[in-house]
Amino acid sequence: MSIEKIEIKAEEEYIRLDQFLKLSGSIETGGQAKVAIQSGEVTVNGETCTMRGKKLRRGDRAGIDGNIFEVC
């Protein structure tokens, strides 16, 4: 399993989980992100996360469909 690193803008302290999934290319729309998150298909730091507005900070990892993406 590989971890892809996704960089957020330097001035941003965090990014919301739904926005991060779109940025990573895992999900195309906010609606798809909402469904995937609320269905329990997404993990944050190895734990299932159903909070769409979850704030991810540098070093956090989000996973979906066997892919893991790290915020950097």
TABELQUI-V465368 format. One record per residue. N is the residue number from 1. RES is the residue in one letter. SS is DSSP state (H for helix, E for strand, L for the rest). PHI is phi in whole degrees, -180 to 180 (none if undefined). PSI is psi as a letter, one per 30 degrees, with the letter a starting at -180 (999 if undefined). Layout:
n:N res:RES ss:SS phi:PHI psi:PSI
n:N res:RES ss:SS phi:PHI psi:PSI
//
This chain:
n:1 res:M ss:L phi:none psi:k
n:2 res:S ss:L phi:-108 psi:l
n:3 res:I ss:E phi:-116 psi:k
n:4 res:E ss:E phi:-93 psi:k
n:5 res:K ss:E phi:-96 psi:k
n:6 res:I ss:E phi:-116 psi:k
n:7 res:E ss:L phi:-90 psi:k
n:8 res:I ss:L phi:-105 psi:l
n:9 res:K ss:L phi:-59 psi:k
n:10 res:A ss:L phi:-58 psi:e
n:11 res:E ss:L phi:-80 psi:f
n:12 res:E ss:L phi:-88 psi:k
n:13 res:E ss:L phi:-82 psi:e
n:14 res:Y ss:L phi:-152 psi:l
n:15 res:I ss:E phi:-137 psi:k
n:16 res:R ss:E phi:-71 psi:k
n:17 res:L ss:H phi:-56 psi:e
n:18 res:D ss:H phi:-64 psi:e
n:19 res:Q ss:H phi:-67 psi:e
n:20 res:F ss:H phi:-63 psi:e
n:21 res:L ss:H phi:-63 psi:e
n:22 res:K ss:H phi:-67 psi:e
n:23 res:L ss:H phi:-62 psi:e
n:24 res:S ss:H phi:-73 psi:f
n:25 res:G ss:L phi:88 psi:g
n:26 res:S ss:L phi:-72 psi:e
n:27 res:I ss:L phi:-133 psi:k
n:28 res:E ss:L phi:-91 psi:e
n:29 res:T ss:L phi:-129 psi:l
n:30 res:G ss:H phi:-63 psi:e
n:31 res:G ss:H phi:-64 psi:e
n:32 res:Q ss:H phi:-66 psi:e
n:33 res:A ss:H phi:-63 psi:e
n:34 res:K ss:H phi:-58 psi:e
n:35 res:V ss:H phi:-64 psi:e
n:36 res:A ss:H phi:-62 psi:e
n:37 res:I ss:H phi:-68 psi:e
n:38 res:Q ss:H phi:-68 psi:f
n:39 res:S ss:L phi:-84 psi:f
n:40 res:G ss:L phi:81 psi:g
n:41 res:E ss:L phi:-85 psi:f
n:42 res:V ss:E phi:-114 psi:k
n:43 res:T ss:E phi:-116 psi:l
n:44 res:V ss:E phi:-128 psi:k
n:45 res:N ss:L phi:53 psi:h
n:46 res:G ss:L phi:85 psi:f
n:47 res:E ss:E phi:-112 psi:k
n:48 res:T ss:E phi:-60 psi:k
n:49 res:C ss:L phi:-127 psi:k
n:50 res:T ss:L phi:-114 psi:g
n:51 res:M ss:L phi:-98 psi:j
n:52 res:R ss:L phi:-61 psi:e
n:53 res:G ss:L phi:-91 psi:g
n:54 res:K ss:L phi:-53 psi:k
n:55 res:K ss:E phi:-87 psi:k
n:56 res:L ss:E phi:-101 psi:k
n:57 res:R ss:L phi:-117 psi:l
n:58 res:R ss:L phi:-52 psi:k
n:59 res:G ss:L phi:97 psi:f
n:60 res:D ss:L phi:-72 psi:l
n:61 res:R ss:E phi:-124 psi:k
n:62 res:A ss:E phi:-117 psi:k
n:63 res:G ss:E phi:-126 psi:k
n:64 res:I ss:E phi:-156 psi:k
n:65 res:D ss:L phi:51 psi:h
n:66 res:G ss:L phi:79 psi:f
n:67 res:N ss:E phi:-103 psi:k
n:68 res:I ss:E phi:-122 psi:k
n:69 res:F ss:E phi:-124 psi:k
n:70 res:E ss:E phi:-108 psi:k
n:71 res:V ss:E phi:-80 psi:k
n:72 res:C ss:L phi:-139 psi:999
//
